[in-house]
Amino acid sequence: MGYIMKKLSMIFLVLLMINVNCQKSKVASKPPMGWNSYTGYSIEITQSELIKNIDAISEKLQPYGYKYVTVDNGWFLDKPADEGGQVIIDEYGRPESSPYFFPDGLQYVIDYAHKKGLKFGIWLIRGVDRKAVAKNLPIKGTQYRLQDIVDKQDTCYWNDYNYGVDMSKPGAQQFYNNMIQKYAEWGVDFIKYDDIVPHPDEIKAVARAIDNCDRDIVMSISPGDYIDKEDVDVYKKANMVRITHDIWDNKRSLESTFQRWEMMQDYNGARHNSWIDLDMICFGHLYVVRNGGFQCKFSQDQQRTFMLQRALAASPLIAGGVMYSMDDFSLSLLTHPDIIECNQNGKIGQLVSRENKIDVWKTEDRDQKNTGWIGVFNRNGQKEQTIELNNDELGLARNSDYKFIDLWNNETLKANKQLKLTINPDGCYFIKYKVR
């Protein structure tokens, strides 16, 4: 009888583990869609502004599938950074909500978002707060202290909050487990972990902590400047993998996005719910906390190119800017049904051909053969270009007859063995193809 009970217990444990894995596997089964506070507010968003944006997201974006609202860096500072703001920490060295920016507490805002049917995210940076290390605070649930696990030589060159963690030290994994569990208990659904892409051991530690917590949490890692193709198996443990530097409303960002997308176009993370991340969508009113900010400097053609890159690359669609004042054209791109359909198709587009600063990228429909989307980009920012493309140059079967639909204008394109297109500087065609 004891043997049978032992066997039954083992079977129950296996089934429980399978169920947990099944639940986890549902997280980010398609590229996540949402909004992040950084491009609009830098590291100084207030409770009232965050709530106004939550209301706008609920009204304007949620019906189209956007559901994550993320507060970026600064939610834990006791005052603005340029006034000497310091990270507020708890008794175990973990960031706490700032009463300066969130007088009712971040928990209030998290609950508010959840009542709207949205999910809530926070920004963290890898490692241990330096003040907590100086105080040598304990690691909850262990005999160890923070000085036992840190590497003081391992620091972030652009942020001075933390020291890195030496994951070979006892107590290191428990530190990350405690960190994630704290915010899981708050109801956090999304964590953007910064300065972690170059540190695969800490990526694995955070992923383990999320797997072990009692909540489904999307894991986003950044920055993308240090992507190393040798670490792709580690990156697959995250749901969003930044592959670019910080992206803004300029030509350099458009060009570097093409370059990084090309470098990672063979990333097969989709089977692990892991998506290459081309960074936030910097439309609308930006950086409002700096002398009133500025409006997105992209032309409308550049905005179309920006969105089509993310659609074809299956990059998470994370809006930025001030959502409640977003202009109609930008909003039309964020909610464009074909952009969203292509993006949520969940296949990374491939570079098909390139000549004279004309790029052709193709994303196949994962459910229908001989169907998909093509982006034809004029990467020349100075002049309009007229081109003719045959099936080979479009990445299609040479002897097949295709129907081409211009999705910007919702009209069928004429094609007689050649597709003739005139494209504005930094503009693009967004085409749906299917065999006749």
C-alpha positions as CSV (number, residue, x, y, z in Angstrom):
1,M,0.0,0.0,0.0
2,G,2.9,2.4,0.9
3,Y,4.5,1.7,-2.5
4,I,1.2,2.4,-4.3
5,M,0.7,5.7,-2.4
6,K,4.2,6.7,-3.2
7,K,3.6,6.1,-6.9
8,L,0.3,8.0,-6.8
9,S,2.0,10.9,-5.1
10,M,4.7,11.0,-7.8
11,I,2.1,10.9,-10.6
12,F,0.1,13.7,-8.9
13,L,3.3,15.8,-8.7
14,V,4.1,15.2,-12.4
15,L,0.6,16.2,-13.4
16,L,0.8,19.3,-11.2
17,M,4.1,20.3,-12.9
18,I,2.6,19.7,-16.3
19,N,-0.4,21.9,-15.3
20,V,1.9,24.6,-14.1
21,N,3.9,24.5,-17.3
22,C,0.7,24.6,-19.4
23,Q,-0.4,27.7,-17.5
24,K,3.0,29.3,-18.0
25,S,3.1,28.4,-21.6
26,K,0.0,30.6,-22.2
27,V,1.9,33.7,-21.3
28,A,2.9,35.7,-24.4
29,S,1.8,33.0,-26.8
30,K,1.6,36.0,-29.2
31,P,3.7,39.2,-29.2
32,P,2.5,41.2,-26.2
33,M,0.7,44.5,-26.8
34,G,0.6,47.4,-24.4
35,W,2.0,50.7,-23.3
36,N,5.1,51.9,-21.4
37,S,5.5,55.2,-19.7
38,Y,9.2,56.0,-20.6
39,T,9.0,57.8,-23.9
40,G,6.2,60.0,-22.6
41,Y,7.4,60.7,-19.1
42,S,11.1,59.6,-18.7
43,I,11.4,58.4,-15.1
44,E,9.0,60.9,-13.5
45,I,5.4,59.7,-14.2
46,T,2.9,60.6,-11.5
47,Q,0.0,58.7,-10.2
48,S,-2.5,61.1,-11.8
49,E,-0.8,61.0,-15.2
50,L,-0.6,57.2,-15.1
51,I,-4.3,56.9,-14.3
52,K,-5.2,59.2,-17.2
53,N,-3.2,57.1,-19.5
54,I,-4.8,53.9,-18.2
55,D,-8.2,55.4,-18.9
56,A,-7.1,56.3,-22.5
57,I,-5.6,52.9,-23.1
58,S,-8.7,51.2,-21.9
59,E,-10.8,53.3,-24.3
60,K,-8.6,53.6,-27.3
61,L,-6.3,50.5,-27.4
62,Q,-7.7,47.8,-25.3
63,P,-10.5,46.9,-27.9
64,Y,-7.7,46.1,-30.3
65,G,-5.8,43.7,-28.1
66,Y,-3.5,46.0,-26.1
67,K,-3.5,45.0,-22.5
68,Y,-0.2,45.7,-20.6
69,V,0.4,49.0,-18.9
70,T,4.0,49.3,-17.6
71,V,5.5,52.0,-15.4
72,D,9.2,52.4,-16.3
73,N,12.1,53.5,-14.2
74,G,11.5,55.9,-11.3
75,W,8.4,54.5,-9.6
76,F,10.5,53.8,-6.5
77,L,12.4,57.2,-6.2
78,D,11.8,59.4,-3.2
79,K,12.0,62.5,-5.4
80,P,13.0,63.3,-9.0
81,A,16.4,62.0,-10.0
82,D,17.7,65.4,-10.9
83,E,16.9,66.5,-7.4
84,G,19.0,63.7,-5.9
85,G,16.2,61.1,-5.8
86,Q,17.1,57.8,-4.1
87,V,15.6,54.3,-4.4
88,I,13.2,53.5,-1.6
89,I,13.8,49.9,-0.4
90,D,12.2,47.5,2.0
91,E,14.0,45.6,4.8
92,Y,15.3,43.1,2.2
93,G,16.6,45.7,-0.2
94,R,13.8,45.4,-2.7
95,P,12.4,48.6,-4.4
96,E,9.2,50.1,-2.8
97,S,6.6,52.4,-4.2
98,S,7.3,56.1,-4.0
99,P,4.9,58.2,-2.0
100,Y,6.3,61.3,-3.9
101,F,5.0,60.0,-7.3
102,F,2.3,57.7,-6.0
103,P,0.6,59.2,-2.9
104,D,-1.9,56.3,-2.8
105,G,0.7,53.7,-3.5
106,L,1.5,51.8,-6.7
107,Q,-0.8,49.1,-5.4
108,Y,-3.7,51.5,-5.9
109,V,-2.8,52.0,-9.5
110,I,-2.2,48.3,-10.1
111,D,-5.7,47.6,-8.8
112,Y,-7.1,50.4,-10.9
113,A,-5.6,48.9,-14.0
114,H,-6.9,45.5,-13.2
115,K,-10.4,46.8,-12.6
116,K,-10.2,48.2,-16.2
117,G,-9.4,44.7,-17.4
118,L,-5.8,45.6,-18.1
119,K,-2.6,44.0,-16.8
120,F,0.2,45.9,-15.0
121,G,3.9,46.0,-15.4
122,I,7.0,47.5,-13.7
123,W,10.6,48.2,-14.5
124,L,13.4,46.7,-12.6
125,I,17.2,46.6,-13.0
126,R,19.3,43.6,-12.3
127,G,21.2,43.2,-9.1
128,V,21.1,44.5,-5.6
129,D,20.6,48.1,-4.4
130,R,23.9,49.6,-3.3
131,K,22.5,51.1,-0.1
132,A,21.1,47.7,0.8
133,V,24.5,46.2,0.3
134,A,26.1,48.9,2.5
135,K,23.6,48.0,5.2
136,N,24.2,44.3,4.5
137,L,20.5,43.5,4.7
138,P,19.4,39.9,5.0
139,I,18.1,37.7,2.2
140,K,14.6,36.7,3.2
141,G,14.3,33.1,4.3
142,T,18.0,32.4,4.3
143,Q,21.0,32.7,6.6
144,Y,22.7,34.9,4.0
145,R,23.1,38.6,3.6
146,L,23.4,40.8,0.5
147,Q,27.1,41.2,0.8
148,D,27.4,37.5,0.5
149,I,26.1,37.5,-3.1
150,V,27.1,40.7,-4.8
151,D,30.0,41.5,-7.1
152,K,31.0,45.1,-6.5
153,Q,33.1,45.1,-9.6
154,D,30.0,44.3,-11.7
155,T,28.1,47.6,-12.2
156,C,26.0,49.2,-14.9
157,Y,27.8,52.1,-16.7
158,W,24.6,54.1,-17.3
159,N,22.8,53.5,-14.0
160,D,24.3,53.6,-10.4
161,Y,21.4,51.9,-8.5
162,N,22.8,48.4,-8.1
163,Y,25.7,45.9,-7.9
164,G,25.5,42.7,-10.0
165,V,24.8,39.3,-8.4
166,D,27.3,36.5,-8.5
167,M,25.0,33.6,-9.2
168,S,27.5,31.0,-8.0
169,K,27.0,32.2,-4.4
170,P,24.6,30.6,-2.0
171,G,21.5,32.8,-1.5
172,A,21.7,34.4,-4.9
173,Q,18.8,32.6,-6.4
174,Q,16.7,33.1,-3.3
175,F,17.3,36.8,-3.6
176,Y,15.8,36.8,-7.1
177,N,13.0,34.5,-6.0
178,N,12.1,37.0,-3.2
179,M,12.3,39.9,-5.5
180,I,9.8,38.4,-8.0
181,Q,7.5,37.0,-5.3
182,K,7.1,40.5,-3.8
183,Y,5.8,41.9,-7.0
184,A,3.7,38.8,-7.8
185,E,1.9,39.5,-4.5
186,W,1.2,43.0,-5.6
187,G,-0.5,41.6,-8.7
188,V,2.3,42.6,-11.2
189,D,1.8,40.8,-14.6
190,F,4.8,42.1,-16.5
191,I,8.4,42.9,-15.5
192,K,10.9,44.7,-17.7
193,Y,14.3,43.8,-16.5
194,D,17.0,46.2,-17.6
195,D,20.8,45.9,-17.9
196,I,20.3,42.1,-18.0
197,V,20.8,41.1,-21.6
198,P,24.6,40.9,-21.3
199,H,24.3,38.7,-18.1
200,P,22.9,35.3,-19.0
201,D,23.3,33.9,-15.5
202,E,21.0,36.5,-14.1
203,I,18.5,36.1,-17.0
204,K,18.3,32.4,-16.0
205,A,17.9,33.4,-12.3
206,V,15.0,35.8,-13.1
207,A,13.3,33.2,-15.3
208,R,13.5,30.6,-12.6
209,A,12.1,33.0,-10.1
210,I,9.1,33.8,-12.4
211,D,8.6,30.1,-13.0
212,N,8.5,29.5,-9.2
213,C,6.2,32.4,-8.3
214,D,2.5,32.0,-8.0
215,R,1.6,34.3,-10.9
216,D,1.8,34.4,-14.7
217,I,4.3,37.2,-15.4
218,V,5.7,38.3,-18.8
219,M,9.5,38.7,-18.7
220,S,11.0,41.4,-20.9
221,I,14.8,41.9,-21.0
222,S,16.8,44.8,-22.2
223,P,18.9,46.7,-23.4
224,G,19.6,45.3,-26.8
225,D,23.0,46.8,-27.5
226,Y,24.8,43.7,-26.3
227,I,22.8,40.9,-28.0
228,D,25.1,37.9,-28.5
229,K,23.8,35.2,-30.8
230,E,25.7,32.6,-28.7
231,D,23.2,33.3,-25.9
232,V,20.0,32.8,-27.9
233,D,19.0,29.7,-25.8
234,V,19.1,31.8,-22.7
235,Y,17.1,34.6,-24.3
236,K,14.3,32.2,-25.1
237,K,13.6,32.0,-21.3
238,A,12.3,35.6,-21.7
239,N,9.1,36.6,-23.5
240,M,10.5,39.8,-24.9
241,V,14.1,40.2,-26.0
242,R,15.3,43.7,-26.8
243,I,17.7,43.6,-29.8
244,T,18.1,47.3,-30.3
245,H,19.4,50.3,-28.4
246,D,16.8,52.8,-27.2
247,I,14.7,53.7,-30.2
248,W,13.5,57.2,-30.9
249,D,11.9,59.2,-33.6
250,N,14.8,59.6,-36.0
251,K,16.4,58.1,-39.1
252,R,19.2,56.5,-37.2
253,S,16.6,54.4,-35.2
254,L,14.9,53.3,-38.4
255,E,18.2,52.2,-39.9
256,S,19.5,50.4,-36.8
257,T,16.1,48.6,-36.4
258,F,16.6,47.2,-39.9
259,Q,20.1,46.1,-39.1
260,R,19.3,44.4,-35.8
261,W,16.1,42.8,-37.3
262,E,18.3,41.3,-40.1
263,M,20.8,40.0,-37.6
264,M,18.1,38.2,-35.6
265,Q,15.7,37.3,-38.3
266,D,16.4,33.6,-37.8
267,Y,15.5,33.7,-34.0
268,N,13.2,30.8,-33.4
269,G,11.9,31.9,-30.0
270,A,8.3,31.8,-31.0
271,R,7.9,28.2,-30.0
272,H,9.0,29.3,-26.5
273,N,6.7,32.4,-26.5
274,S,9.8,34.5,-26.9
275,W,9.8,37.5,-29.3
276,I,12.5,39.8,-30.6
277,D,11.7,43.3,-29.3
278,L,12.4,46.4,-31.5
279,D,11.6,48.7,-28.5
280,M,8.7,51.1,-27.8
281,I,6.6,52.9,-30.4
282,C,7.6,56.6,-29.9
283,F,4.6,58.4,-31.3
284,G,2.6,61.3,-30.0
285,H,3.7,63.7,-27.3
286,L,7.1,62.7,-25.9
287,Y,9.2,63.5,-22.8
288,V,6.6,65.9,-21.4
289,V,8.5,66.2,-18.1
290,R,11.4,68.0,-19.9
291,N,10.3,71.6,-20.6
292,G,7.0,70.4,-22.0
293,G,8.4,67.8,-24.3
294,F,8.0,67.6,-28.0
295,Q,5.9,65.9,-30.7
296,C,7.1,62.9,-32.5
297,K,9.4,64.1,-35.3
298,F,8.7,61.2,-37.8
299,S,7.0,62.0,-41.1
300,Q,3.9,60.0,-41.7
301,D,5.9,57.8,-44.1
302,Q,8.5,57.1,-41.4
303,Q,5.7,56.3,-39.0
304,R,4.3,53.7,-41.4
305,T,7.8,52.2,-41.9
306,F,8.2,52.1,-38.1
307,M,5.0,50.2,-37.6
308,L,5.5,47.9,-40.5
309,Q,8.9,46.9,-39.2
310,R,7.2,45.8,-36.0
311,A,4.3,44.1,-37.7
312,L,6.5,42.0,-40.0
313,A,9.1,41.2,-37.3
314,A,6.4,40.0,-34.8
315,S,7.9,42.5,-32.3
316,P,5.7,43.3,-29.3
317,L,3.6,46.4,-29.9
318,I,4.4,48.6,-26.9
319,A,3.1,52.1,-27.4
320,G,4.7,55.1,-25.8
321,G,4.0,58.8,-25.6
322,V,1.0,60.4,-23.9
323,M,-1.9,58.2,-24.8
324,Y,-4.7,60.5,-23.8
325,S,-3.5,63.2,-26.3
326,M,-2.4,60.8,-29.1
327,D,-3.0,62.3,-32.6
328,D,-5.5,60.6,-34.9
329,F,-2.9,59.4,-37.5
330,S,-0.7,57.8,-34.9
331,L,-3.7,56.1,-33.3
332,S,-4.8,54.9,-36.7
333,L,-1.5,53.1,-37.1
334,L,-1.5,51.6,-33.6
335,T,-5.0,50.2,-34.2
336,H,-4.6,49.3,-37.9
337,P,-6.3,45.9,-38.2
338,D,-3.8,44.6,-40.8
339,I,-0.8,45.7,-38.8
340,I,-2.2,43.9,-35.8
341,E,-3.1,40.8,-37.7
342,C,0.4,40.5,-39.3
343,N,2.1,41.2,-35.9
344,Q,-0.1,38.7,-34.0
345,N,0.6,36.1,-36.7
346,G,3.8,35.5,-34.7
347,K,6.3,34.8,-37.4
348,I,9.5,36.8,-37.8
349,G,9.7,38.2,-41.4
350,Q,12.7,37.5,-43.6
351,L,14.8,39.8,-45.8
352,V,14.0,38.7,-49.4
353,S,15.9,41.1,-51.5
354,R,17.8,44.4,-51.3
355,E,18.9,46.7,-54.1
356,N,19.4,50.5,-54.5
357,K,18.1,51.1,-50.9
358,I,14.9,49.1,-51.6
359,D,14.3,46.4,-49.1
360,V,11.7,43.6,-49.5
361,W,10.8,41.7,-46.4
362,K,8.2,38.8,-46.3
363,T,6.2,37.3,-43.4
364,E,4.3,34.1,-44.2
365,D,0.9,33.4,-42.8
366,R,1.5,30.6,-40.3
367,D,-2.0,29.1,-40.9
368,Q,-2.5,29.4,-44.6
369,K,-0.1,28.4,-47.4
370,N,0.8,30.7,-50.2
371,T,-0.5,33.7,-48.2
372,G,1.2,36.4,-46.1
373,W,2.5,39.9,-46.0
374,I,5.2,41.8,-47.8
375,G,6.9,45.1,-46.9
376,V,8.7,47.0,-49.6
377,F,10.7,49.8,-48.0
378,N,12.4,52.8,-49.6
379,R,15.3,53.3,-47.2
380,N,16.5,56.3,-49.2
381,G,15.4,59.2,-47.1
382,Q,16.1,61.8,-49.8
383,K,14.1,60.8,-52.9
384,E,11.1,58.9,-54.2
385,Q,11.8,55.7,-56.0
386,T,9.8,53.8,-58.7
387,I,10.7,50.1,-59.0
388,E,9.4,47.0,-60.6
389,L,9.6,43.7,-58.7
390,N,9.0,40.2,-60.1
391,N,8.0,37.1,-58.0
392,D,11.7,36.2,-57.4
393,E,12.4,39.6,-56.0
394,L,9.2,39.4,-53.8
395,G,10.3,36.0,-52.5
396,L,7.4,34.2,-54.1
397,A,7.0,31.1,-56.4
398,R,8.2,32.1,-59.8
399,N,5.4,30.5,-61.9
400,S,2.5,31.2,-59.5
401,D,-0.1,33.9,-60.0
402,Y,-0.7,36.1,-57.0
403,K,-3.2,38.7,-55.9
404,F,-1.6,41.7,-54.2
405,I,-3.6,44.1,-51.9
406,D,-2.2,47.4,-50.8
407,L,-3.2,47.4,-47.2
408,W,-2.5,51.1,-46.6
409,N,-5.2,52.0,-49.2
410,N,-7.2,48.7,-49.2
411,E,-7.0,48.3,-52.9
412,T,-5.8,45.6,-55.3
413,L,-2.5,46.3,-57.1
414,K,-2.2,45.7,-60.8
415,A,0.6,43.1,-61.6
416,N,1.5,41.6,-64.9
417,K,4.6,39.5,-64.1
418,Q,6.0,42.7,-62.5
419,L,4.7,44.7,-59.6
420,K,5.4,48.4,-60.2
421,L,5.5,50.6,-57.1
422,T,6.4,54.3,-56.4
423,I,7.6,54.8,-52.9
424,N,8.1,58.0,-51.0
425,P,11.4,58.7,-49.2
426,D,11.5,56.5,-46.0
427,G,8.1,55.2,-47.1
428,C,6.8,51.7,-47.6
429,Y,4.2,49.5,-49.2
430,F,2.3,47.1,-47.0
431,I,1.1,44.3,-49.2
432,K,-1.0,41.2,-48.5
433,Y,-0.3,38.4,-51.0
434,K,-2.2,35.3,-51.8
435,V,-2.1,32.8,-54.7
436,R,-5.1,33.1,-57.0
